[in-house]
Amino acid sequence: MRVIIVDDESKSRLLLEQLCKEYCNDLDIVGMAASVNEAIELIDSIKPDLVFLDIRMPVKSGFVLVEHYGEDIPFEVIFTTAYDEYALKAFQIHATGYLLKPIEIDELVNAVEKVRKKINKGQGSEDSKILKEPFSGEQMNKIALATTDGFTFVKFKEIIRCEAHGNYTYVFLADNSSFLITKTLKHYEEVLPMDDFFRAHKSHLINLNFVRRFIKGKQGMVEMTDGKLIEVSLRKRESLLKILAN
C-alpha cells in the first residue's frame, strides 16, 4: 500500500515511518507532509492508498483535509493524535483507525490490517464486480446494493433517493425501508439511469418520479413522496426546474 504521513511535528513523522517499516513492512511510505496544504498537493500527485493524518496542526486541522475531498475521498484515513476527544467525529466521517500518541505497536498493526482488508475487499472479488454496474438483459432494471452483510437487489423504480454519508450511502426505498450501502454517492450517480435520477445536491441523488413538489425560497427545496425535504444546490436549481416542467 502506498502511504503518506501528515503531521506538523517532524519527530512524529519519522517515528511513525520507523514503526511502519519495522512492523508493517508491506507499507510503502511515499511521502510526508507538515501541513494540510502540503498534504493536498502530495495526495493529488501521488494518489496514496492510505493517509496517516494528525488532527491538531497549525492553520488547518486534519479534518479540513478530509472535508476538502468531500464524500468521495480517494484514500483510507488513520488519524494519529495525542487527543482522544476527536474520536467520535473521526469515526463519523468513517476513518478506518484512530491512534493515540504515543502509538502502540499492536494498535498500529491492527489499524493497518483493517485498511488492508477494506482495500482487498473492494478489489478483484467476484462480489465486487457485481457492484460496478447494473444488471443486464432481463434484469437490467435492477441494481445490487452492497450492504455490510451482503447484497440487496432492488429495482431502480423502487429507489426514492440516495443520501451521502461519508464514504457510504443511505438508500431509501418506496416501501419505507432503507439501507446503509458501502459505496459512495458518486458510484450510484454513475450507475443509476439519469433519465430518472438527478443529483440535486452534493449529498443527495433523487428519483424524479418521487418528487412531490418544488418549494421556492432563498435555497430551493424539493419535497419527496416520503416527506423528506431535499436541498437543491444553486447551480442545479435551473436544470431541475426545466426537467420538472417537462
Beta strands, then each sheet from edge to edge (+ up, - down):
strand 1: 2-6
strand 2: 28-33
strand 3: 50-54
strand 4: 76-81
strand 5: 97-100
strand 6: 142-147
strand 7: 150-155
strand 8: 159-165
strand 9: 168-173
strand 10: 178-181
strand 11: 197-201
strand 12: 204-207
strand 13: 211-215
strand 14: 221-224
strand 15: 229-231
sheet 1: 2+ 1+ 3+ 4+ 5+
sheet 2: 6+ 7-
sheet 3: 10+ 9- 8+ 12- 11+
sheet 4: 13+ 14- 15+
end
